[in-house]
Structures are given as structure tokens and as C-alpha cells.
């Protein structure tokens, strides 16, 4: 659990500042579950430059509660939480100073979004909150007011957690959690899990991730781990201390996250694949008479296929569908082997490409439509689908045919502005397996929208 906060102060000499405004959002890693926002009477004058910066003046604070009147609420809302702030050393120091004046030793673990941003987004020009969230397309109002800055930090932290593919944030959080009783730990873990789509991480007591998986129903899948009888399931049951998760909103993002994060973290109970996740590929080539042929073959690493398949029957079924939808010749798609015309020609469903009767240019135009539909080569596109919340969308960026990564957007300008989109996405490795996952998913399921950026 995190307490994401921002504090405004009077300014002045070190350790003599007083709090003028505080905003705290209790965040469970997925959504805000509690909040506290208040002006605070610092019982000392505000420096003029601070008045100009924040708009908070002495008159506004005259009837505001004093710090001792809000101290109990601050303790309660941050209990058991890691404090998160933009330049957390400042906010944490100010809070400790105020509590020290009351004779109370206030201690919490803390995380700094400046340091996290520098580590996870090293390409940014500035790490000042205003400039950073503007570059990332995060909406912000009331800059230099506690509530506006804290809300922006919530969105920033949410983005940083998504970009943290090595899961260092959550592993350190798990390590700092108070252990649950062994007799009820599995039930307690299940109680905190959603029945939604996402990626889950099974942790040992020291925070180490021992298994990563994806599921359309996280709670149901974890329950299967906890009730399974296989050797792996029994080992997980003995070692599990906590399960964290990230909702993805749709299965495609979950598939891509799972593959990339297994590769980066190499959990001990995830099987390490030694070969591609696909075995067959659909290839296009020009034959000796100028017709573009389509062919399913055993996949070879040196060839970039239009689309790829796990099983031959799946590949053949797709090729039959393509042939029927686009009026192609079964002989030129390898579905009918004959020296003469194909079966469809005898049924008046083929225009004669099999016997060189149909003009090459006319036939190849229809094949080109297939290439455009199934190939990412040289394309700049964004695949939009459901996000983690009702007002959010997921975005997968493909540039020049290469998968760049994924992110989550809530505003149209975040998608249409390519520089903002690049900042938002979590960079991911581009390889044949990733292309297979994306293409296989798009063959079988519909997404909300595919936007061509160079259209």
C-alpha cells in the first residue's frame, strides 16, 4: 500500500518551515482507496515568493486547522504505507519535523518519483513535476497546490509501476510487508485478488518473484496454483508469501507483459523456452510467371513471415479463409496441388490464375490486400483496446513494422502526438515471438481500433 502525497510549506530556513497544505492519496497499486486534503495553519507567516508560487496566503489559513489537529488523520491514512512523493526526501523531512515538534517519532518507508523517473525514463529532458507530466501527456490542474501535484503524482506513479518491468518497486514493497499467519496465508492472499485480466507475480518472503503468469481471471488462476497437485504447484504453495498483480484490461497486453517480464526476471518456476512459440509461417513470394503466391511452411529464423502459427491445422484453416475471402487461387496458395487448374476453377470460383488465364496485375492486387491485412512490415500503427479502467485505453505502438512497447492512455492527444506516445509506452523487445503473439491475437479477436500514424 502506498500513500502518495504532496506538501506545500511557508518557505524559510531549513527545518523551520511550516506546512500550509497537504494532500494524501492512499493507493493500493491499482486505485485510490482513501484520501485526505486540507489547508493547514502553520502559525507563522508565509514567505512572499511562496505566496506568488502557490497562491496560498496568510488570510486563507487563518481559520484552517493547525497541524496537531490533522496529525492523527495523517498517521491513520499512512499507517502500513510506503510514502511516495516527487522529491520525497523534502516531503518526508517536513512531515517528520512537524511530528517531532509534537513529540512524536513519525517513521515510514519512502519512494521518490524523481529517482524512479530518472531510472525508468532516462530519455526525459526534465524531471520537474510540471514539465515531466506535460511531456507524458498526464493532465494536471492547480500546479503548486498540494491536491493538483499529488493527483499528478498518482498518475505518474501508476505509469512508473507499468514501466518497471523488472518489478523492483513491488518486490521491495513485498519485502517490507508484515508477514501473515502461516495457517491462513493462502486464503488471505486470495481475498485480495481481483477476478480480472492481468499479469500476476508470486513472491517469496524476501520479495523475490518465483513465478509470473497471465490470466483472464487472476483470482481463479491463483486458486488453481494453491490447490494444484503437481510438483511445481506444491513448491509454490510452500514458498509463496504474497501475490502482486497488474491489471491490463485485455489479454493481448497481458500476453506481451508476461513474455517480456519472464525474460527479464527469469523466475525459478517459469519454464525457460529454448525455441520459438510458433512452428509455421505464411510466406509470400513471386513465382516464375509473375503471380504472387502464398505458402505455409515450417518456420525458419531467417525469414520474416506475414503471420505465424503454433500448429499446421491453424495455418491451413487461416489460408483457406484468406483464399475464400479474397478470391484467390487454391493452386497458388498451396491448398490444391495439381499441374492443371485448381478445384475452384472448375466450380467457377477461381478466375484462372492457376492456368495463367487471369491477368497477373489483377490477381496480385488481391494478394496485396492480404499482405496489407496481415503484415506489419514498414507500418506505423497504434493498436487501441480496452484499458484497466472504463475511461482508459491500452495502446500498442508499432513503428516501421517493429513492436516498440505498450502503454495506457486516457486522452486522444496522447495517441495522436507521437512524441508523447513514445514517452508513455513501456519499451519492449521486438522479436519474432512478439510479432507472433500480436498477429495471432488480431486474427482471433477484435480490438477497439487500429490507427495508422502515417495515414
N, C-alpha and C positions, 0 to 999 in steps of 0.2 A: 504494500500500500504506500502511496506517495502523497505528500502534502505540498502542492505546487503553490508558491506564494510570491508576493511582491510587496515591498515596504517602501513608503515614502517617508522622508525624515526632514527635520528642521535645517539640516546642514550645520556646520560649525566645527569645532575642534574634535579631533579623534576621541572616540568614546564619550563624548559629551552630547552627541546628537540625541534627539528625542523622536519617537515615531509620531507621524501626523496622520498616516493612513495605512491600513493593512488589508490585504485580500488573500484568502487561502482557499484553494480548491482541493478537496480530498479526492484522489484519483486512484482507481483500482487497477490501472494499466489498460483500461478499456473505456471507462466512462467516469464522469464526475459523480460521486455518491453523496457529497456533502459540501457546503461552502460557508465561509464567514467573511463578510466585508464590512469594514467600519472605519470612519474617521476616528482619530484619537487626539485627545487634548494633551499636548506634550508638556504643558505647564512651563513653557519657555518660548520666546519669540522665534519666528521663522526667519531665516536669512533672506534678504531681498531677492537674491538670484534664484533661490528655490521657489519663491512665490511666482516669479516670472516663468520658471520652468514648468511648474505643476499646476499653477492656478489656485493652489490652496493658500489661503491667507489666515491670519490670526483670528479674524472675526468669524470665519466659518467654523473654527474649532472651539469657540468659547463655550458652547453647550454640548460638545462631544464628550463621550465617556473618557475618563483617564485610563492609563494603561492597566492599573491594578483592577479596574472594573471589567476589563476584557481578558485578563490574563488566564482565568480559569477556562474560558471558552477556547483559547489558543492551545492550552495544554491538552484539552479533551480532543479537539479536532486533529491534532498532530500526533496523538498517542499511537505508538506502534507504527509510525510512518517514517519514511525517508523524506527529508526536506529537499525539494527541488526548486531552484531559482536560477535566474540569469545573473551570474556573478554571485553564487550562493555564499561565498565567504563574507560578503558585505551584509546580506540579509541575516545570515545566521549570527554574525557578530553583534548586530544591532539587537536582535531578539535576546541573546544571552546577556547583553549589557542591561537591558530593561528588566529582565528577570533577576539579575544579580542585585539590582537596586532594591528589589523586593525581598531579598534574602533567599531566593530560590535558585537552585542549580539546574538549569534547563539544558538537557543534552539530547541531541538527535543525530542520527547519521544524515549525511547530506550529499547531494549530487549537483553539479554545476552544468547548466545547459550551454554555457560558453565553451567550457572544456570539451563537452561531448560533441558540440557542433564542430569545433576545430578538428576533432579526431575523425568524425564520421562524414563531414562535409568540407574537406580541406581546400576545395576549389573556390569557396566563397570569398568575396572581396572584403567584406566587413562582418564582424561578429557582434556589433552593437545591435541590440534587440530590434530597434525600428528598421534599420537597413536590412537586417537578416530576414525578418519575416516578410518584408516587402519583396525581397529577391525570391522568396519561396512561395509568394502568392498567398500568404496567410493573411486573412482580413484582420485589421486592427483599428480600434477606436480608443479614444481617451489616452493617447500616448502620454507617458509620465504621470499617469494616475494608476493607483495600485490595481484596481479591477481590470482596466484595459490591458496593462502589462502582464498581469497574472493569466488572463484568458489567452493572450497570445502565446505565453509560455506553455500553457496546457497543450495547445495545438502543435507547437514546436516540439515538445517532449514526445508527443504521440508520434510525430514524424521520425524523430530520432530513434525511438524504440523500433519502428519498422525498418529503419536503415541499419540497425545493429544486428547484422546477420550472424555475427559470432556470439550473440546473446550474452555479452559481458554484463550489460545492465541488469538483466533478470537473474543471471547466475549470482552476481554479488548480492542482489536483493534476497534471493532464496537463502543464501549463506547466512544472512543476518536475521532471518525469521526465527521466532521462538519455536522449538520443536513441539509437535503434537504428541499426545499419548499414543504409544505403540498399539494398544488394543483397539483404538478407534480411528487410527490414522487413515486407512483406506476409505472408510465411509466419509470422514471429514473432507478428504481430498475430492471425492466425487460430488459432495454437496456444493462445492464452489465452482463446478464446471458447467459451461453452457451446452445446450443441445443445438449448437450452430456449427457452420462450416469454418474451418481454420486449420492451423498447424499447432500441435501440442508438443511440449518438451517435458520429459520425465527426468527429475533431478534426484541425485543422492543428497545426503545431509550437508555435504560440503559445497553444494551448489552445482557440482559437475553434471552436465547433461549426459545421461546414459542412453537415451532413445529419443528420436524425433519421428513424428508421424503426421499424416494429414487425415482429415475426416470431414464428412458432411454432417456428422453428429459427434462432437468431441466427447461428450459425456458417455454416450453409448460405447464408443470405441475404447475409452479408458476402462470402463467397466469390464469389457472383454479381456483387456490386459490383466485386470485384477482377479478375474475368475477363470482364466485360461489354465490348462494343464501341461502345456509344452514346457520344455526345459527353459527356454528364453523367458516365458511368462512367469515361471516360478522364481527365476533370478531377479526379474524386475520387481516382483511382489516383495521380495526380501530387502531389496536395496532402496526402493522408492521412498523419498521423504516428502516430495512436493511435485505438483504438476502445474506448469505455467502454460499459457496458450496465447495465441494471437488470432483474433477473428480476421477472416479475409473477405467475407461477403460472397465469394464464389469459389468454385472448385479449381479453376484454372490458376488463380493466384496461389492457392494452397499447394497445388502440384509443383509450381515453379519454386516457391519458397522451400518446400520440403526438400526438393532435389539439391538446391544450392546450399542450404544450411547443413544438410548431411555431409555434403562435400567439404564444407569449411570446418565443421566441428568434429566430424568422424566419431560419433558416439559409439561406445563399445558394443551395444546390442543392435545396431543397424548393420545389415548385411552390406558389405562393400562389393559393388558391382564391378566386374572385370571386363564387361562387354557392353555394347550399346543396348538401349532399351527397345530398339526396333531391329527387325531382321530383313524386311523387304522394303524396296523403294520403287516409286513410279518415276520413270525417266522419259524424257522427250529427246528425239533425235531425228535428223533428216535422212530419209532413205535415198537410194540411187536415182529415183525418178523425181525427187524434189518434195514428196509428201512428208509432212511431219508425223512421225509415228510415236505412239505411246507404248511403253513396255514396263511390266512388273518384273523385277529381278531381285536376286539376293543382294542385299545392301553391301556396298563397298565403301570404305572410308574416304577414298579419294574423289568420290562423286557426290555432288550436291543435288539431291533429288527434289522433284516438285513437292512430294509429300512422302511420308514413310509410314510403315505399318509394323505391328508386332507379329501378325500372323498372315499367312498367304491367303487364307479364305477371306479375311477382311480386305486385303488388297484387291483380290479378284472381284469381290462384291462391289467395291467402290468403282473399279474400272468398268464394270457392266453399267452402273448408274451413270457414269460420265458419258459412256458411249451412247446410251439411250437419250439422255438429256440434251446432248449437243449434236445428235445425228451423225455420229462418227461411224467409221467402217470397222467391223469386228476383226477383219483381217489385219488392219493397220494398228489395232490396239492389242493384237496378240491373243484375242479371245477365240478366234476361229482360224485354224491352221489349214491352209489349202493353197494349191498352186493356181486355182481358178478364183471365181468370185466367192464372196462370203455368203453366209446364210441369209443375212438381212437383204442382200441384193435380190435374191430370189423371191423375197417377200415384199419387194418394192419399198423397203425401209432404208436402203443404202443407195447413195447417188452414184455409185460406180467407181469410187477411188480405188477399190480393190483390183479393178481391171483397167486402171488408168483412163477411165471414161469421164470422171468429174474433173473439171479444171483444178490444177494444183492450188492456185491462189484462193479459189473459193473454199476448198476444203481446209486449207491452212488457217483461214480466218477463224473458222470454228474452233480449231485446235488452240489458236492463240487465246481465245476466251477462256479455255480450260487453264492455260498457263497463267493468265491473269488472276483467275479464281484461286488457284492452289499454290502459287509460288509467291514468296516474299521478295524474291531477288530484285534488287535495285529500288524497292519500295520504301517510302517514308509514311508510316501509318501509326495511328493510335487505336488500340482496341479498348473500347469502353464497356464496362459491365457493372453489375451491382457492387456497391461498396459495403463497408461494415455497418453503416447507419443508413437510414432512409433517405437522407439528403446528401449522401456521398456516393461517388463513383470510383471504381478502380480504373487505372489507366496503364496499359502495357505499351511501351514505346519501341517501335521497330524503325531503325534508320538505315537506309541503303541496304535493306534486306537483313540487317543484323539486329538481334534482340539486345536492347540496351538496359532494360530493367522495368520495374513496375512502381507505381505509387498510388496515392489516393487523393482525389480532387473533390472540391465542393463548389467551385466556381468555374464558369465557362472560360474565363480568361486564363485560367491555369492550364487548360488544354490547348487553347489557341496560341498562346505565347510559348514558343519552343524553348526559349532560354529559361523561363520559369519552370516549364515541364521537366527539363533536364535536371534542374535543382531539386525538384520534388521527388523524382524517381529514386529508388534504391538500385544502384548499379548491380548488374548481374552478369555472369559469364555467358557468352554466346557460344553455343556448340551444337552439334547435330542432335543431341538428346533434347535440348531445349526446343529446337525447331520442330522436332517430332511431337513433343508434348503440346505445343501451341497448335500445330496443324491438325493433329489427331482430335484435339478438343473442338476446334472450329468445324471439323467435318461432322461431328456427332451432336453438337449443341449450338444453340443460338446465343449470341451476345447482344447487348443493347445496341451497340453501334460500332462501326469501323470507320474512322476518319482518315482520309488521305491528306497528308500535310502539304503535299506539293500539287494538290488539285486546284 
